[in-house]
Amino acid sequence: MNMGYWDTMGASEEWYTPRYIFDALGCRFDLDPAHPEERVTHVPAVTVFYERGLERLWHGFVWLNPPFGGRNGIAPWLNKFFEHGDGIALTPDLTSAPWFRQAWLRADLVLFMPKVKFVRPDGSLGKSPSNGTALWAAGQRGVSALRRAAGEGLGILATPTSARPKASRPAPKGIAHNLSDCLNP
Ligand SMILES: C[S@@+](CC[C@H](N)C(=O)[O-])C[C@H]1O[C@@H](n2cnc3c(N)ncnc32)[C@H](O)[C@@H]1O
């Protein structure tokens, strides 16, 4: 069946990032910790890990397009990415997923791209997936690269804000949603 990357969740991890994304980012990476063992990809990284990428020590400016690995399988990769704090990660833009919402609170900048056709091991392109793609920046180098990519037309930028509700404030009596409630909480 000819499908896109995110739609084959659990079926294959072997979908690679197309070159135009790296061209727009305009940077090189020190490490790709989730890379195929015997394939050439477009990832401009000096070092790659093709096994135990989650267990090993990461270094420098990281590119991460993690194995999707079924429901929430992406979460430990993103946790490690934000703990490391220097790089760019690629995920689907699944804004309702728990891992997405946790990442939102930790990212320095996010770039939302239109749907990306990922590259198969034989070099051919998959179909357009059902979701768009998000690029996550951790640290200043990632922020600069995402800004550059947005300038190149790769996507739109969003700066995450941690708009957490104030804890256990009693609901106002009477009309709860008038303008003064919004201006003077
Ligand atoms: C979605 S692909 C991304 C490949 C490449 N990083 C890119 O951006 O084009 C994820 C890759 O991670 C590899 N992988 C799976 N489990 C891994 C692990 N535990 N450690 C390192 N790499 C792993 C898979 O073989 C696959 O090639």
The ligand as a Gaussian input file, in Angstrom:
#p B3LYP/6-31G(d) Opt

LIG

0 1
 C       12.086000       8.323000      10.999000
 S       13.664000       7.617000      10.626000
 C       14.661000       9.073000      10.484000
 C       15.960000       8.821000       9.809000
 C       16.870000      10.043000       9.727000
 N       17.224000      10.510000      11.045000
 C       16.233000      11.164000       8.956000
 O       15.866000      12.187000       9.532000
 O       16.086000      11.015000       7.728000
 C       14.108000       6.973000      12.230000
 C       15.341000       6.068000      12.169000
 O       15.703000       5.661000      13.494000
 C       16.225000       4.352000      13.426000
 N       16.122000       3.774000      14.761000
 C       15.125000       3.024000      15.273000
 N       15.362000       2.702000      16.554000
 C       16.555000       3.271000      16.855000
 C       17.353000       3.313000      18.036000
 N       16.962000       2.688000      19.158000
 N       18.514000       3.994000      18.012000
 C       18.912000       4.647000      16.894000
 N       18.201000       4.639000      15.733000
 C       17.038000       3.969000      15.721000
 C       15.384000       3.657000      12.368000
 O       16.052000       2.550000      11.812000
 C       15.147000       4.800000      11.370000
 O       16.101000       4.749000      10.342000

